[in-house]
Amino acid sequence: MKADLEAPLPAGQESYAIRCRDVCRSYGKLKVLNNLNLTVPQGYIYGLLGPSGCGKTTLLKCIVGTLKISRGHITVLGKPPAFPGHEVPGKMVGYMPQELALYNEFTISDTMIFFGRIHGLTLEKTQERLDMLVTILDLPPKQSLVRNLSGGQRRRVSLGVALLQNPELLILDEPTVGVDPVLRAKIWEHLVKIVKEMKVTVIITTHYIEEARQANVVGLMRNGCLLAEAPPDAVMKQHSSTTLEQAFLQLCEMSDQVGSKRSSPQSGPLENSPSNENGREESRPILGVEPGPADEVEWKVRARHMLPKCRNIAALMIKTLVRMKRLPGSLCFHFLLPVIQITLICFCIGGDPKGIEVAVVNNETSPASFSQSLLSFLDNSSVHQVPLSHADAFDGVYNGEYWGVIGFGKNFTSYLTKRMIQRQVSREVIDGGSVHVWLDLTSKMCQSLSWLIVFAFVEKKLGSMSYLVALPIKFEEPIYGSQNTDFTTFVTPGAVVLLTHYSSCLCSITFYLAVGLTALSFVLERKEGLLDRCWVAGVSSVETMLAHLFSQLFVISIQIILQLLFVLLVFKMPNEGSLVLVIVLIVLQGITGISFGLVISAAIDDEQSANQAALGIFYPNLIMSGIIWPVECIPYPLRYLSLVLPQTYASEALRCIMYRGWGLSWMPVWRGFVVTLGWNTFFLILAMVILKLRK
Ligand SMILES: Nc1ncnc2c1ncn2[C@@H]1O[C@H](COP(=O)(O)OP(=O)(O)OP(=O)(O)O)[C@@H](O)[C@H]1O
């Protein structure tokens, strides 16, 4: 095995671009990279070959810094990947991941302009590079939408993105899959040309082993370690084979024979290249360096590196807006969905019952009787009266045909008159002078019905005499709110908060919930390799999150304006307090939603699970936040849980502002703001930590 590694190197090798030493990486218990050593000389094409699942992509991800290694050292262009101030990830590296990692709603031109912005290229420079790439890679017209391209065309666009900024290092994960042989030859020709002319270093994986003969060096990988690393001719010569494929097969057989005794190559000839000028940082710890004058400069570089770049945030935001523009139907739905929801709440919740079938058993026959007169006061649109006999009326209720029975005794008029004019009356007179109501109370709606009946009889009919039959309780003019405050009024502020929270929250985490564009973006971008690609291009997790937050903020601002217009102007919900406070609180709740969405999308990879997580949290939150029913009705242990939910205090604060006209000096109001801000900070930090930990 060692002999394989001792094949002569091409002349002129002076330094290395990539050096991996004893690199290990696992996914849980699965050890994917196993003490791997690899050296890619500067200005070479390095063909990384190996069977599917041997760990090539994992290695490339470790090299570009999207995955952290568990053990060992990696040096890329002189420093470890993601070293503060280092432009790997960044401008120095062009990365083509195995997934296509392209925005489907973009044209080819949009795609290049987006990545050009991230690399800091001017528009003219990007256009110039794009024209060149169209010729070299035989790309379709620049204005073609990516989603309309064939698989091979998309792969070429993806390769074009990697080549865009003329990087020093190109990392290409299977760039020639699905590309026809003529174009494959053209791509290799271009790679050979840029390596020769510009001293670019290329590391390329491919399933077409024979095409790797054009590489300067090949690395044959199996089970997470390198079996051989040498120029293709040397590998073939070593194994007396006429093809690389044969040589590779022999190597695999030998490796199987050696089995577990074999260790990964510890020292290949490529390693002997004079390395230390470029590999300076490799053995140096990233943290814990002794302070000195040079370190001061380094700290400044690090600090600058850590600060989010406006350029990247702007590029990501423009990207989101362009994508929205390309999906206008989806955009309208996105804006209208919360309005539709709030309209439905206002129309469907808390109103008076309409068209209820009620059986009437009237034993008084005279048309001038009180009972006839009272029945005429019942609102016909609410209660549809069906005159029936006693037996039919009760049968109808038992059969579910009527919601209840209203009954009058045959002496109702005379007994009621007695009740009102005599000081003392017998129980029989009270009973006979009362309206008897039997209700099917399996529906809460009938409770509203009973109040309707009382209201019709006592308030409307008896008018000024109503006090004679009233209960010994008097409800005076309310201190806050009005006598007409209904369930809708109670529920609306909470619903606005909730809808804002969830519409924005779902934006970040769930898949195509009506929103389409931005909603899905984070989880899908992650899944499609777009987040990784942007990260390798130099966009940090903080920049991604901030851009996402700002663009979502734009969307929820429009949603909030539309919701408030409907709630305040169309449905005439009262607002006694400051509209500014109302808007700020709702926007802050929107941010809670976005940041909560970011937590879920940072923790979960696929849209289905993200959707389930969002829904799983939505309902308990809706029920327990005091939005539908007051928190005071929740039993004690659960009430404590309710109080720590992000919407409980916010809904209360919003109700206090809108209906009591309270300002920030009132504790329930400022508490709503403070708790919301606290949740926002917590969710944003948590999302960032999860993103960092999951590398
Ligand atoms: N995110 C992940 N979580 C768990 N296991 C993973 C993950 N990514 C890759 N693996 C596993 O790691 C191993 C190496 O995968 P990798 O994608 O690096 O292989 P590869 O050599 O690039 O394969 P191919 O040529 O088919 O692309 C595989 O067994 C794969 O199942």
The ligand as an SDF file (V2000), in Angstrom:
LIG
                    3D

 31 33  0  0  0  0  0  0  0  0999 V2000
  -26.1500   14.4650    7.3780 N   0  0  0  0  0  0  0  0  0  0  0  0
  -25.8610   13.1820    7.5100 C   0  0  0  0  0  0  0  0  0  0  0  0
  -26.2900   12.5060    8.5810 N   0  0  0  0  0  0  0  0  0  0  0  0
  -25.9880   11.2040    8.7460 C   0  0  0  0  0  0  0  0  0  0  0  0
  -25.2400   10.4930    7.8790 N   0  0  0  0  0  0  0  0  0  0  0  0
  -24.7790   11.1040    6.7910 C   0  0  0  0  0  0  0  0  0  0  0  0
  -25.0600   12.4900    6.5480 C   0  0  0  0  0  0  0  0  0  0  0  0
  -24.4510   12.8400    5.3910 N   0  0  0  0  0  0  0  0  0  0  0  0
  -23.8320   11.7410    4.9340 C   0  0  0  0  0  0  0  0  0  0  0  0
  -24.0220   10.6950    5.7660 N   0  0  0  0  0  0  0  0  0  0  0  0
  -23.4710    9.3520    5.6200 C   0  0  0  0  0  0  0  0  0  0  0  0
  -22.0710    9.4650    5.5240 O   0  0  0  0  0  0  0  0  0  0  0  0
  -21.5660    8.5450    4.5790 C   0  0  0  0  0  0  0  0  0  0  0  0
  -20.7160    9.2910    3.5660 C   0  0  0  0  0  0  0  0  0  0  0  0
  -21.5590   10.1540    2.8250 O   0  0  0  0  0  0  0  0  0  0  0  0
  -20.9850   11.0840    1.6730 P   0  0  0  0  0  0  0  0  0  0  0  0
  -22.1090   11.8850    1.1470 O   0  0  0  0  0  0  0  0  0  0  0  0
  -19.8140   11.8080    2.1960 O   0  0  0  0  0  0  0  0  0  0  0  0
  -20.5280   10.0060    0.6030 O   0  0  0  0  0  0  0  0  0  0  0  0
  -19.9810   10.2280   -0.8860 P   0  0  0  0  0  0  0  0  0  0  0  0
  -18.7070    9.4650   -0.9920 O   0  0  0  0  0  0  0  0  0  0  0  0
  -19.9470   11.6420   -1.2400 O   0  0  0  0  0  0  0  0  0  0  0  0
  -21.1130    9.4750   -1.7080 O   0  0  0  0  0  0  0  0  0  0  0  0
  -21.6270    9.8130   -3.1940 P   0  0  0  0  0  0  0  0  0  0  0  0
  -20.5070    9.5400   -4.1310 O   0  0  0  0  0  0  0  0  0  0  0  0
  -22.7580    8.8680   -3.3810 O   0  0  0  0  0  0  0  0  0  0  0  0
  -22.0380   11.2250   -3.1720 O   0  0  0  0  0  0  0  0  0  0  0  0
  -22.7680    7.8360    3.9760 C   0  0  0  0  0  0  0  0  0  0  0  0
  -22.8780    6.5830    4.6140 O   0  0  0  0  0  0  0  0  0  0  0  0
  -23.9290    8.7030    4.3270 C   0  0  0  0  0  0  0  0  0  0  0  0
  -25.0660    7.9280    4.5410 O   0  0  0  0  0  0  0  0  0  0  0  0
  1  2  1  0
  2  3  1  0
  2  7  2  0
  3  4  2  0
  4  5  1  0
  5  6  2  0
  6  7  1  0
  6 10  1  0
  7  8  1  0
  8  9  2  0
  9 10  1  0
 10 11  1  0
 11 12  1  0
 11 30  1  0
 12 13  1  0
 13 14  1  0
 13 28  1  0
 14 15  1  0
 15 16  1  0
 16 17  2  0
 16 18  1  0
 16 19  1  0
 19 20  1  0
 20 21  2  0
 20 22  1  0
 20 23  1  0
 23 24  1  0
 24 25  2  0
 24 26  1  0
 24 27  1  0
 28 29  1  0
 28 30  1  0
 30 31  1  0
M  END
$$$$
